[in-house]
Amino acid sequence: MPRLFAVRFSHFYAPLALLVGGVVAARQSALNDFFTSLFNVLPTVLLLLGAAFCCAYGRAREAFLLLVVYLVYFLLDTQVDHYRATGTVLPEAALTFHLCSVLLPVLFGLYGAWQERTQMLQECLARLSVLLVVSLIAFLLAWRSPERLLEWLAVVRWPGLYADWLSLIQLAYPLFLLAFVVMVVQYLRQPRPVHAAQFVALVGLLMMLPQVFKQPGVLNVLSSVVMLILVVSIAQEAYQMAFRDELTGLPGRRALNERLQRLGRHYVIAMADVDHFKAFNDTHGHDVGDQVLRLVASRLRKIGGGGRAYRYGGEEFTLVFPGRNLDDCLPHLEAVRQAVESYRMQLRDKANRPKAAQQGKRRRGSGSGSQVSVTISIGVAERLLEQRNPEEVIKAADQALYSAKNAGRNCIRAFGQNRRGAVRTPKPAATEV
């Protein structure tokens, strides 16, 4: 099932910025000696750096994507260097170029969609076997019947779709289109930075191939940029694994610890906890429990007053307000408490759930199934003179949270004060889960 709620345009920011920069650099009529030397060695450096990252994080898929791009760069670089030096192409240049145009989208799409399922060594051996078999078949065909293979690759199969501005052989375009479809479907099913990077990298490869012999430096620059996009995506995912909670999308405990070191002298910290979450989880199941956590996180993410929400652990969240005092933050905390309380979730009746999508759409919101709601309790503490570090403020907020729980839950308590949230006024708005 597509996780459209997790789609983020931010996944595409870094790869698109790198690609635009690479295209601008590649279109320069001539690069100076420094950049020429840099882009001559950069693909090899990125292959080694990416391989080190992939070994460290167990990423066989990205390792072989880098390897496929590098092999295409290596095969075409010799042809391009000879063409620049002499103005003529080697006899095998056309066949090599056409084979790369066909095999690149096939292997890139295959490796991009090939998920890791077993141990790193087994994954690498399986992918290496596929690469060796494909390379061996292509080599044998090119060695035994190069003219016939070239003629078969270059033939115009669909005359109605032929145009002079299409620089690649006609067979390459449907293969690229198929690879694009695979990349889009994969990203929609699992919106991750690495999947967004694979799509953008494939765009860069399609932009690179037609200009390999036309524009000097295109092969080196765009190959380097495509490999850099893949390497950066590995680093970006490693960062998210360490600093962002996968379930809720909020920054995680490690990100909170980093933020606490840069808070300054005046700040407020609040601890929020989902009321009766364990009983709710046991009654309705962990899937619904996960949806509850995502719901609460989505409301906390919209906290005003300059606050920032973090997933502290389990059903507990932390809200940090740098440069604020307690009175500034209480109205915003009350607003988010009410937003969670007023949300009504309608649980689907699995026994009577319609099989047809249209029938289910007509019945949506009709009242079938039970309605449930959740509430949160919040404890808040302001940094005072006797509290020397953020850890002590968090402990104070945690004590206030216990006070809110003891006071009947679904309320706000400040450390050292008898403060409580406003009267609960539920606003039903049925939404299916």
DRENBATI-279510 format. One record per residue (C-alpha): x, y, z; residue in three letters; residue number from 1. Coordinates in Angstrom, 3 decimals. Last residue first. Example, Ala and Ser with C-alpha at 12.3 -4.5 7.8 and 13.67 -1.06 7.14 Angstrom:
% residues 2
<node <13.670; -1.060; 7.140>; 'SER'; 2>
<node <12.300; -4.500; 7.800>; 'ALA'; 1>
END
This chain:
% residues 433
<node <-8.396; 4.963; 10.039>; 'VAL'; 433>
<node <-11.619; 6.630; 9.051>; 'GLU'; 432>
<node <-12.329; 10.236; 9.896>; 'THR'; 431>
<node <-15.242; 11.476; 11.937>; 'ALA'; 430>
<node <-15.006; 15.112; 13.014>; 'ALA'; 429>
<node <-16.435; 15.471; 16.502>; 'PRO'; 428>
<node <-15.511; 18.654; 18.351>; 'LYS'; 427>
<node <-14.851; 17.809; 21.980>; 'PRO'; 426>
<node <-14.898; 20.669; 24.481>; 'THR'; 425>
<node <-12.475; 19.865; 27.280>; 'ARG'; 424>
<node <-12.255; 22.685; 29.787>; 'VAL'; 423>
<node <-8.894; 24.441; 29.683>; 'ALA'; 422>
<node <-5.609; 22.866; 30.733>; 'GLY'; 421>
<node <-4.315; 22.971; 34.264>; 'ARG'; 420>
<node <-1.861; 24.957; 36.261>; 'ARG'; 419>
<node <-1.041; 24.333; 39.899>; 'ASN'; 418>
<node <2.559; 25.449; 39.804>; 'GLN'; 417>
<node <5.925; 23.897; 40.675>; 'GLY'; 416>
<node <6.392; 22.323; 37.273>; 'PHE'; 415>
<node <3.554; 23.246; 34.962>; 'ALA'; 414>
<node <0.558; 20.954; 34.527>; 'ARG'; 413>
<node <-1.467; 20.529; 31.352>; 'ILE'; 412>
<node <-4.576; 18.378; 31.034>; 'CYS'; 411>
<node <-5.928; 15.226; 29.417>; 'ASN'; 410>
<node <-5.081; 13.156; 32.509>; 'ARG'; 409>
<node <-7.052; 12.964; 35.794>; 'GLY'; 408>
<node <-4.893; 15.012; 38.140>; 'ALA'; 407>
<node <-2.533; 12.093; 38.698>; 'ASN'; 406>
<node <-1.590; 12.103; 35.012>; 'LYS'; 405>
<node <-1.019; 15.867; 35.053>; 'ALA'; 404>
<node <1.153; 15.510; 38.159>; 'SER'; 403>
<node <3.151; 12.786; 36.413>; 'TYR'; 402>
<node <3.670; 15.209; 33.529>; 'LEU'; 401>
<node <4.885; 17.875; 35.966>; 'ALA'; 400>
<node <7.504; 15.425; 37.198>; 'GLN'; 399>
<node <8.532; 14.807; 33.587>; 'ASP'; 398>
<node <8.806; 18.544; 32.991>; 'ALA'; 397>
<node <11.147; 18.781; 35.999>; 'ALA'; 396>
<node <13.208; 15.878; 34.702>; 'LYS'; 395>
<node <13.377; 17.582; 31.305>; 'ILE'; 394>
<node <14.552; 20.791; 32.980>; 'VAL'; 393>
<node <17.280; 18.830; 34.789>; 'GLU'; 392>
<node <18.432; 17.324; 31.500>; 'GLU'; 391>
<node <18.452; 20.807; 29.961>; 'PRO'; 390>
<node <21.276; 21.973; 32.261>; 'ASN'; 389>
<node <21.823; 24.134; 35.350>; 'ARG'; 388>
<node <18.383; 24.132; 36.877>; 'GLN'; 387>
<node <18.575; 26.375; 39.970>; 'GLU'; 386>
<node <18.410; 29.499; 37.827>; 'LEU'; 385>
<node <15.243; 28.409; 36.084>; 'LEU'; 384>
<node <14.588; 26.745; 32.740>; 'ARG'; 383>
<node <10.854; 26.499; 32.341>; 'GLU'; 382>
<node <8.952; 23.273; 32.874>; 'ALA'; 381>
<node <5.970; 21.663; 31.178>; 'VAL'; 380>
<node <3.973; 18.496; 31.771>; 'GLY'; 379>
<node <1.432; 17.501; 29.175>; 'ILE'; 378>
<node <-1.280; 14.862; 29.160>; 'SER'; 377>
<node <-2.622; 13.638; 25.840>; 'ILE'; 376>
<node <-6.014; 12.528; 24.654>; 'THR'; 375>
<node <-7.246; 9.850; 22.315>; 'VAL'; 374>
<node <-10.492; 9.337; 20.488>; 'SER'; 373>
<node <-12.511; 6.375; 19.339>; 'VAL'; 372>
<node <-15.464; 5.886; 17.070>; 'GLN'; 371>
<node <-16.786; 2.419; 16.408>; 'SER'; 370>
<node <-17.465; 0.846; 13.036>; 'GLY'; 369>
<node <-19.897; 1.914; 10.339>; 'SER'; 368>
<node <-20.788; 5.610; 10.682>; 'GLY'; 367>
<node <-21.350; 6.516; 7.043>; 'SER'; 366>
<node <-17.973; 8.278; 6.809>; 'GLY'; 365>
<node <-16.798; 5.972; 4.078>; 'ARG'; 364>
<node <-19.692; 3.879; 2.788>; 'ARG'; 363>
<node <-19.490; 5.293; -0.744>; 'ARG'; 362>
<node <-15.689; 4.828; -0.804>; 'LYS'; 361>
<node <-16.015; 1.253; 0.423>; 'GLY'; 360>
<node <-18.425; 0.493; -2.374>; 'GLN'; 359>
<node <-16.040; 2.015; -4.888>; 'GLN'; 358>
<node <-13.099; -0.018; -3.565>; 'ALA'; 357>
<node <-14.960; -3.325; -3.700>; 'ALA'; 356>
<node <-14.252; -5.706; -0.834>; 'LYS'; 355>
<node <-16.568; -4.058; 1.653>; 'PRO'; 354>
<node <-15.579; -4.274; 5.369>; 'ARG'; 353>
<node <-18.273; -6.022; 7.348>; 'ASN'; 352>
<node <-15.997; -8.123; 9.566>; 'ALA'; 351>
<node <-13.255; -5.471; 9.545>; 'LYS'; 350>
<node <-15.539; -2.790; 10.966>; 'ASP'; 349>
<node <-13.402; 0.239; 10.333>; 'ARG'; 348>
<node <-12.405; 2.373; 13.258>; 'LEU'; 347>
<node <-13.643; 5.955; 13.159>; 'GLN'; 346>
<node <-11.152; 8.361; 14.640>; 'MET'; 345>
<node <-12.430; 11.505; 16.305>; 'ARG'; 344>
<node <-10.067; 14.477; 16.686>; 'TYR'; 343>
<node <-11.163; 16.945; 19.333>; 'SER'; 342>
<node <-8.704; 15.673; 21.964>; 'GLU'; 341>
<node <-5.643; 15.982; 19.729>; 'VAL'; 340>
<node <-6.468; 19.544; 18.694>; 'ALA'; 339>
<node <-7.376; 20.447; 22.264>; 'GLN'; 338>
<node <-3.951; 19.421; 23.525>; 'ARG'; 337>
<node <-2.330; 21.302; 20.626>; 'VAL'; 336>
<node <-4.146; 24.497; 21.561>; 'ALA'; 335>
<node <-3.337; 24.088; 25.259>; 'GLU'; 334>
<node <0.355; 23.734; 24.432>; 'LEU'; 333>
<node <0.210; 26.887; 22.331>; 'HIS'; 332>
<node <-1.524; 28.825; 25.113>; 'PRO'; 331>
<node <1.030; 27.568; 27.694>; 'LEU'; 330>
<node <4.139; 28.578; 25.739>; 'CYS'; 329>
<node <4.304; 32.338; 26.270>; 'ASP'; 328>
<node <3.453; 32.034; 29.973>; 'ASP'; 327>
<node <6.317; 29.568; 30.500>; 'LEU'; 326>
<node <9.062; 31.660; 28.950>; 'ASN'; 325>
<node <10.524; 31.501; 25.466>; 'ARG'; 324>
<node <14.014; 31.673; 23.909>; 'GLY'; 323>
<node <13.955; 28.070; 22.739>; 'PRO'; 322>
<node <10.621; 26.218; 22.992>; 'PHE'; 321>
<node <11.190; 22.444; 22.995>; 'VAL'; 320>
<node <8.392; 19.881; 22.823>; 'LEU'; 319>
<node <9.108; 16.294; 23.855>; 'THR'; 318>
<node <6.993; 13.271; 23.002>; 'PHE'; 317>
<node <6.054; 10.074; 24.862>; 'GLU'; 316>
<node <4.118; 7.142; 23.385>; 'GLU'; 315>
<node <7.228; 4.977; 23.095>; 'GLY'; 314>
<node <10.288; 7.227; 23.040>; 'GLY'; 313>
<node <11.171; 10.907; 22.999>; 'TYR'; 312>
<node <9.741; 11.659; 19.578>; 'ARG'; 311>
<node <10.530; 15.343; 19.074>; 'TYR'; 310>
<node <8.345; 18.439; 18.596>; 'ALA'; 309>
<node <9.644; 21.960; 17.940>; 'ARG'; 308>
<node <8.245; 25.128; 19.462>; 'GLY'; 307>
<node <8.495; 28.629; 17.986>; 'GLY'; 306>
<node <5.212; 29.690; 19.529>; 'GLY'; 305>
<node <3.142; 27.297; 17.492>; 'GLY'; 304>
<node <2.843; 23.509; 17.547>; 'ILE'; 303>
<node <2.088; 22.094; 14.109>; 'LYS'; 302>
<node <4.368; 19.052; 14.558>; 'ARG'; 301>
<node <2.447; 18.234; 17.729>; 'LEU'; 300>
<node <-0.687; 17.651; 15.698>; 'ARG'; 299>
<node <1.026; 15.359; 13.179>; 'SER'; 298>
<node <2.810; 13.530; 16.019>; 'ALA'; 297>
<node <-0.511; 12.835; 17.754>; 'VAL'; 296>
<node <-1.932; 11.373; 14.553>; 'LEU'; 295>
<node <1.215; 9.354; 13.829>; 'ARG'; 294>
<node <1.089; 7.926; 17.354>; 'LEU'; 293>
<node <-2.580; 7.065; 16.900>; 'VAL'; 292>
<node <-1.831; 5.403; 13.578>; 'GLN'; 291>
<node <0.770; 3.236; 15.288>; 'ASP'; 290>
<node <-1.798; 2.224; 17.883>; 'GLY'; 289>
<node <-4.231; 1.319; 15.105>; 'VAL'; 288>
<node <-1.629; -1.058; 13.708>; 'ASP'; 287>
<node <-0.709; -2.266; 17.213>; 'HIS'; 286>
<node <-4.151; -3.600; 18.001>; 'GLY'; 285>
<node <-7.477; -2.134; 19.104>; 'HIS'; 284>
<node <-7.780; -3.313; 22.698>; 'THR'; 283>
<node <-4.129; -3.947; 23.617>; 'ASP'; 282>
<node <-3.005; -0.710; 21.987>; 'ASN'; 281>
<node <-5.721; 1.313; 23.715>; 'PHE'; 280>
<node <-4.781; -0.229; 27.063>; 'ALA'; 279>
<node <-1.129; 0.631; 26.432>; 'LYS'; 278>
<node <-1.997; 4.149; 25.280>; 'PHE'; 277>
<node <-4.016; 5.066; 28.357>; 'HIS'; 276>
<node <-3.201; 8.766; 27.821>; 'ASP'; 275>
<node <-0.662; 9.673; 25.146>; 'VAL'; 274>
<node <2.269; 11.484; 26.805>; 'ASP'; 273>
<node <3.583; 15.003; 26.311>; 'ALA'; 272>
<node <6.767; 16.388; 27.910>; 'MET'; 271>
<node <7.301; 20.142; 27.688>; 'ALA'; 270>
<node <10.572; 22.082; 27.653>; 'ILE'; 269>
<node <10.858; 25.860; 27.995>; 'VAL'; 268>
<node <13.859; 27.996; 27.120>; 'TYR'; 267>
<node <16.114; 30.795; 28.278>; 'HIS'; 266>
<node <19.864; 30.331; 28.717>; 'ARG'; 265>
<node <21.002; 28.983; 25.329>; 'GLY'; 264>
<node <19.395; 25.982; 23.666>; 'LEU'; 263>
<node <22.372; 24.602; 21.738>; 'ARG'; 262>
<node <23.213; 21.373; 23.621>; 'GLN'; 261>
<node <19.537; 20.450; 23.875>; 'LEU'; 260>
<node <19.296; 20.357; 20.095>; 'ARG'; 259>
<node <21.838; 17.533; 19.783>; 'GLU'; 258>
<node <20.043; 15.513; 22.451>; 'ASN'; 257>
<node <16.748; 16.063; 20.664>; 'LEU'; 256>
<node <18.242; 14.849; 17.379>; 'ALA'; 255>
<node <19.408; 11.710; 19.177>; 'ARG'; 254>
<node <15.952; 11.134; 20.626>; 'ARG'; 253>
<node <14.156; 11.382; 17.300>; 'GLY'; 252>
<node <13.107; 14.138; 14.929>; 'PRO'; 251>
<node <9.489; 13.591; 13.896>; 'LEU'; 250>
<node <8.525; 11.409; 10.929>; 'GLY'; 249>
<node <6.091; 9.477; 13.099>; 'THR'; 248>
<node <7.082; 5.876; 12.394>; 'LEU'; 247>
<node <10.626; 6.416; 11.100>; 'GLU'; 246>
<node <11.852; 8.602; 13.964>; 'ASP'; 245>
<node <14.566; 10.915; 12.696>; 'ARG'; 244>
<node <18.152; 11.428; 13.948>; 'PHE'; 243>
<node <20.093; 8.191; 13.472>; 'ALA'; 242>
<node <18.138; 6.592; 10.656>; 'MET'; 241>
<node <17.691; 10.027; 9.129>; 'GLN'; 240>
<node <21.450; 10.637; 9.091>; 'TYR'; 239>
<node <22.127; 7.247; 7.521>; 'ALA'; 238>
<node <19.458; 8.040; 4.939>; 'GLU'; 237>
<node <21.178; 11.302; 4.067>; 'GLN'; 236>
<node <24.605; 9.634; 3.865>; 'ALA'; 235>
<node <23.266; 7.032; 1.443>; 'ILE'; 234>
<node <21.489; 9.757; -0.534>; 'SER'; 233>
<node <24.752; 11.715; -0.742>; 'VAL'; 232>
<node <26.491; 8.706; -2.308>; 'VAL'; 231>
<node <23.740; 8.283; -4.917>; 'LEU'; 230>
<node <23.753; 11.963; -5.868>; 'ILE'; 229>
<node <27.578; 11.911; -6.005>; 'LEU'; 228>
<node <27.426; 9.018; -8.473>; 'MET'; 227>
<node <25.066; 10.998; -10.694>; 'VAL'; 226>
<node <27.256; 14.111; -10.357>; 'VAL'; 225>
<node <30.443; 12.256; -11.258>; 'SER'; 224>
<node <28.836; 10.663; -14.307>; 'SER'; 223>
<node <27.425; 14.084; -15.193>; 'LEU'; 222>
<node <30.826; 15.784; -15.105>; 'VAL'; 221>
<node <32.967; 13.098; -16.730>; 'ASN'; 220>
<node <30.565; 12.290; -19.563>; 'LEU'; 219>
<node <29.605; 15.906; -20.228>; 'VAL'; 218>
<node <33.207; 17.124; -20.377>; 'GLY'; 217>
<node <33.213; 17.944; -24.058>; 'PRO'; 216>
<node <29.721; 18.251; -25.555>; 'GLN'; 215>
<node <28.722; 16.302; -28.662>; 'LYS'; 214>
<node <30.278; 12.882; -28.043>; 'PHE'; 213>
<node <28.612; 12.222; -24.684>; 'VAL'; 212>
<node <25.651; 14.543; -25.273>; 'GLN'; 211>
<node <22.952; 11.918; -25.951>; 'PRO'; 210>
<node <24.110; 9.851; -22.928>; 'LEU'; 209>
<node <24.155; 12.553; -20.267>; 'MET'; 208>
<node <20.526; 13.688; -20.094>; 'MET'; 207>
<node <19.315; 10.110; -19.732>; 'LEU'; 206>
<node <21.948; 9.526; -17.052>; 'LEU'; 205>
<node <20.880; 12.652; -15.169>; 'GLY'; 204>
<node <17.230; 11.604; -15.210>; 'VAL'; 203>
<node <18.286; 8.214; -13.831>; 'LEU'; 202>
<node <20.106; 9.996; -11.014>; 'ALA'; 201>
<node <16.936; 11.959; -10.219>; 'VAL'; 200>
<node <14.939; 8.722; -9.889>; 'PHE'; 199>
<node <17.640; 7.016; -7.838>; 'GLN'; 198>
<node <17.905; 10.044; -5.539>; 'ALA'; 197>
<node <14.171; 9.931; -4.804>; 'ALA'; 196>
<node <14.525; 6.259; -3.891>; 'HIS'; 195>
<node <17.519; 7.034; -1.646>; 'VAL'; 194>
<node <15.630; 9.842; 0.087>; 'PRO'; 193>
<node <12.774; 7.495; 1.012>; 'ARG'; 192>
<node <9.104; 7.390; 0.069>; 'PRO'; 191>
<node <8.406; 3.651; 0.078>; 'GLN'; 190>
<node <5.453; 2.718; -2.149>; 'ARG'; 189>
<node <5.462; 6.062; -3.940>; 'LEU'; 188>
<node <9.250; 5.883; -4.358>; 'TYR'; 187>
<node <9.127; 2.358; -5.784>; 'GLN'; 186>
<node <6.351; 3.253; -8.196>; 'VAL'; 185>
<node <8.351; 6.252; -9.448>; 'VAL'; 184>
<node <11.576; 4.229; -9.848>; 'MET'; 183>
<node <9.839; 1.393; -11.704>; 'VAL'; 182>
<node <8.104; 3.862; -14.023>; 'VAL'; 181>
<node <11.437; 5.561; -14.728>; 'PHE'; 180>
<node <13.065; 2.206; -15.535>; 'ALA'; 179>
<node <10.256; 1.422; -17.981>; 'LEU'; 178>
<node <10.714; 4.812; -19.647>; 'LEU'; 177>
<node <14.464; 4.235; -19.902>; 'PHE'; 176>
<node <13.801; 0.895; -21.591>; 'LEU'; 175>
<node <11.209; 2.513; -23.859>; 'PRO'; 174>
<node <13.852; 5.109; -24.862>; 'TYR'; 173>
<node <16.811; 2.786; -25.460>; 'ALA'; 172>
<node <15.196; 0.813; -28.299>; 'LEU'; 171>
<node <15.031; 3.907; -30.492>; 'GLN'; 170>
<node <18.782; 4.366; -30.588>; 'ILE'; 169>
<node <19.871; 7.511; -28.804>; 'LEU'; 168>
<node <20.101; 10.994; -30.325>; 'SER'; 167>
<node <16.386; 11.682; -30.695>; 'LEU'; 166>
<node <16.420; 15.098; -32.393>; 'TRP'; 165>
<node <15.887; 13.574; -35.829>; 'ASP'; 164>
<node <12.554; 12.068; -34.846>; 'ALA'; 163>
<node <11.163; 8.516; -35.002>; 'TYR'; 162>
<node <7.907; 7.717; -33.237>; 'LEU'; 161>
<node <5.941; 6.839; -36.383>; 'GLY'; 160>
<node <8.839; 4.746; -37.645>; 'PRO'; 159>
<node <8.594; 2.357; -34.665>; 'TRP'; 158>
<node <11.298; -0.280; -34.923>; 'ARG'; 157>
<node <14.074; 1.884; -36.335>; 'VAL'; 156>
<node <17.071; -0.460; -36.490>; 'VAL'; 155>
<node <20.118; 0.596; -34.480>; 'ALA'; 154>
<node <20.276; -2.350; -32.073>; 'LEU'; 153>
<node <19.739; -5.035; -34.690>; 'TRP'; 152>
<node <22.262; -3.441; -37.074>; 'GLU'; 151>
<node <24.849; -3.193; -34.306>; 'LEU'; 150>
<node <24.273; -6.833; -33.336>; 'LEU'; 149>
<node <24.587; -7.932; -36.972>; 'ARG'; 148>
<node <27.798; -5.979; -37.442>; 'GLU'; 147>
<node <29.353; -7.136; -34.146>; 'PRO'; 146>
<node <28.635; -10.828; -34.732>; 'SER'; 145>
<node <30.993; -13.031; -32.677>; 'ARG'; 144>
<node <32.657; -10.485; -30.392>; 'TRP'; 143>
<node <29.659; -8.228; -29.793>; 'ALA'; 142>
<node <27.413; -11.207; -29.056>; 'LEU'; 141>
<node <30.017; -12.722; -26.756>; 'LEU'; 140>
<node <30.581; -9.434; -24.911>; 'PHE'; 139>
<node <26.853; -8.775; -24.411>; 'ALA'; 138>
<node <26.303; -12.287; -23.069>; 'ILE'; 137>
<node <29.300; -11.984; -20.740>; 'LEU'; 136>
<node <28.201; -8.582; -19.435>; 'SER'; 135>
<node <24.670; -9.838; -18.698>; 'VAL'; 134>
<node <25.993; -12.950; -16.939>; 'VAL'; 133>
<node <28.614; -10.986; -14.962>; 'LEU'; 132>
<node <26.092; -8.379; -13.800>; 'LEU'; 131>
<node <23.587; -11.031; -12.740>; 'VAL'; 130>
<node <26.250; -12.949; -10.822>; 'SER'; 129>
<node <27.443; -9.734; -9.151>; 'LEU'; 128>
<node <23.923; -9.043; -7.933>; 'ARG'; 127>
<node <23.616; -12.499; -6.379>; 'ALA'; 126>
<node <27.121; -12.345; -4.877>; 'LEU'; 125>
<node <26.502; -8.884; -3.434>; 'CYS'; 124>
<node <23.224; -9.936; -1.804>; 'GLU'; 123>
<node <24.822; -13.076; -0.343>; 'GLN'; 122>
<node <27.659; -11.040; 1.155>; 'LEU'; 121>
<node <25.320; -8.391; 2.600>; 'MET'; 120>
<node <23.025; -10.909; 4.266>; 'GLN'; 119>
<node <19.499; -11.452; 2.980>; 'THR'; 118>
<node <16.558; -9.440; 1.676>; 'ARG'; 117>
<node <18.007; -6.269; 0.163>; 'GLU'; 116>
<node <15.551; -4.833; -2.346>; 'GLN'; 115>
<node <16.115; -5.055; -6.090>; 'TRP'; 114>
<node <14.210; -2.074; -7.530>; 'ALA'; 113>
<node <17.303; 0.078; -8.120>; 'GLY'; 112>
<node <19.348; -2.939; -9.222>; 'TYR'; 111>
<node <16.888; -3.806; -11.961>; 'LEU'; 110>
<node <16.194; -0.227; -13.030>; 'GLY'; 109>
<node <19.907; 0.569; -13.228>; 'PHE'; 108>
<node <20.648; -2.709; -15.016>; 'LEU'; 107>
<node <18.004; -2.178; -17.700>; 'VAL'; 106>
<node <18.533; 1.589; -17.959>; 'PRO'; 105>
<node <22.308; 1.075; -18.522>; 'LEU'; 104>
<node <22.024; -1.998; -20.762>; 'LEU'; 103>
<node <20.408; -0.243; -23.704>; 'VAL'; 102>
<node <22.408; 2.987; -23.929>; 'SER'; 101>
<node <25.581; 1.118; -22.932>; 'CYS'; 100>
<node <25.044; -1.328; -25.792>; 'LEU'; 99>
<node <24.500; 1.585; -28.182>; 'HIS'; 98>
<node <27.712; 3.320; -27.079>; 'PHE'; 97>
<node <29.826; 0.183; -27.315>; 'THR'; 96>
<node <28.444; -0.651; -30.777>; 'LEU'; 95>
<node <29.079; 2.869; -32.052>; 'ALA'; 94>
<node <32.594; 3.073; -30.586>; 'ALA'; 93>
<node <33.814; -0.313; -31.891>; 'GLU'; 92>
<node <35.553; 1.104; -34.937>; 'PRO'; 91>
<node <37.116; 3.949; -32.911>; 'LEU'; 90>
<node <35.766; 7.408; -33.513>; 'VAL'; 89>
<node <37.474; 10.234; -35.335>; 'THR'; 88>
<node <38.389; 13.785; -34.312>; 'GLY'; 87>
<node <41.822; 12.587; -33.264>; 'THR'; 86>
<node <42.281; 13.615; -29.617>; 'ALA'; 85>
<node <38.652; 14.356; -28.750>; 'ARG'; 84>
<node <37.388; 11.165; -30.400>; 'TYR'; 83>
<node <40.066; 9.074; -28.702>; 'HIS'; 82>
<node <39.160; 10.521; -25.301>; 'ASP'; 81>
<node <35.444; 9.895; -25.961>; 'VAL'; 80>
<node <35.942; 6.242; -26.829>; 'GLN'; 79>
<node <38.124; 5.605; -23.788>; 'THR'; 78>
<node <35.630; 7.391; -21.529>; 'ASP'; 77>
<node <32.715; 5.359; -22.864>; 'LEU'; 76>
<node <33.665; 2.055; -21.267>; 'LEU'; 75>
<node <34.787; 3.600; -17.956>; 'PHE'; 74>
<node <31.692; 5.806; -17.621>; 'TYR'; 73>
<node <29.422; 2.846; -18.315>; 'VAL'; 72>
<node <31.346; 0.808; -15.747>; 'LEU'; 71>
<node <31.085; 3.658; -13.220>; 'TYR'; 70>
<node <27.316; 3.928; -13.587>; 'VAL'; 69>
<node <26.916; 0.164; -13.097>; 'VAL'; 68>
<node <29.261; 0.161; -10.075>; 'LEU'; 67>
<node <27.417; 3.020; -8.382>; 'LEU'; 66>
<node <24.124; 1.186; -8.824>; 'LEU'; 65>
<node <25.896; -1.921; -7.550>; 'PHE'; 64>
<node <26.920; -0.264; -4.287>; 'ALA'; 63>
<node <23.483; 1.338; -3.898>; 'GLU'; 62>
<node <21.826; -2.071; -3.875>; 'ARG'; 61>
<node <24.368; -3.757; -1.616>; 'ALA'; 60>
<node <23.776; -1.278; 1.203>; 'ARG'; 59>
<node <25.046; -2.798; 4.471>; 'GLY'; 58>
<node <25.711; 0.514; 6.252>; 'TYR'; 57>
<node <29.505; 0.328; 6.548>; 'ALA'; 56>
<node <29.943; -1.673; 3.347>; 'CYS'; 55>
<node <27.763; 0.772; 1.439>; 'CYS'; 54>
<node <29.629; 3.765; 2.830>; 'PHE'; 53>
<node <32.998; 2.270; 1.848>; 'ALA'; 52>
<node <31.675; 1.422; -1.622>; 'ALA'; 51>
<node <30.418; 4.981; -1.981>; 'GLY'; 50>
<node <33.846; 6.378; -1.137>; 'LEU'; 49>
<node <35.563; 4.013; -3.577>; 'LEU'; 48>
<node <33.098; 4.734; -6.383>; 'LEU'; 47>
<node <33.167; 8.438; -5.549>; 'LEU'; 46>
<node <36.968; 8.539; -5.876>; 'VAL'; 45>
<node <36.816; 6.691; -9.198>; 'THR'; 44>
<node <34.153; 9.051; -10.561>; 'PRO'; 43>
<node <36.091; 12.099; -9.237>; 'LEU'; 42>
<node <39.398; 11.356; -10.986>; 'VAL'; 41>
<node <38.761; 12.955; -14.376>; 'ASN'; 40>
<node <36.256; 15.389; -12.882>; 'PHE'; 39>
<node <38.959; 16.973; -10.721>; 'LEU'; 38>
<node <41.566; 17.158; -13.496>; 'SER'; 37>
<node <39.137; 19.018; -15.760>; 'THR'; 36>
<node <38.024; 21.167; -12.838>; 'PHE'; 35>
<node <41.596; 22.303; -12.126>; 'PHE'; 34>
<node <42.601; 22.684; -15.768>; 'ASP'; 33>
<node <39.743; 25.037; -16.570>; 'ASN'; 32>
<node <36.526; 23.705; -18.050>; 'LEU'; 31>
<node <35.572; 24.405; -21.647>; 'ALA'; 30>
<node <32.359; 25.224; -23.485>; 'SER'; 29>
<node <30.450; 25.068; -20.228>; 'GLN'; 28>
<node <27.363; 22.930; -20.599>; 'ARG'; 27>
<node <28.666; 20.262; -18.223>; 'ALA'; 26>
<node <29.038; 22.750; -15.352>; 'ALA'; 25>
<node <25.430; 23.938; -15.670>; 'VAL'; 24>
<node <24.196; 20.348; -15.947>; 'VAL'; 23>
<node <26.186; 19.350; -12.862>; 'GLY'; 22>
<node <24.813; 22.225; -10.804>; 'GLY'; 21>
<node <21.271; 21.317; -11.837>; 'VAL'; 20>
<node <21.931; 17.676; -10.934>; 'LEU'; 19>
<node <23.372; 18.543; -7.526>; 'LEU'; 18>
<node <20.413; 20.785; -6.690>; 'ALA'; 17>
<node <17.995; 18.088; -7.894>; 'LEU'; 16>
<node <19.703; 15.446; -5.739>; 'PRO'; 15>
<node <19.639; 17.701; -2.614>; 'ALA'; 14>
<node <16.060; 18.948; -2.906>; 'TYR'; 13>
<node <14.364; 15.702; -3.955>; 'PHE'; 12>
<node <13.679; 14.189; -0.533>; 'HIS'; 11>
<node <12.543; 17.653; 0.571>; 'SER'; 10>
<node <9.494; 17.209; -1.645>; 'PHE'; 9>
<node <8.350; 14.720; 0.975>; 'ARG'; 8>
<node <6.085; 11.706; 0.485>; 'VAL'; 7>
<node <5.441; 10.064; 3.878>; 'ALA'; 6>
<node <1.655; 10.515; 3.821>; 'PHE'; 5>
<node <1.668; 8.804; 0.418>; 'LEU'; 4>
<node <2.652; 5.486; 1.982>; 'ARG'; 3>
<node <1.503; 3.396; -0.977>; 'PRO'; 2>
<node <0.000; 0.000; 0.000>; 'MET'; 1>
END
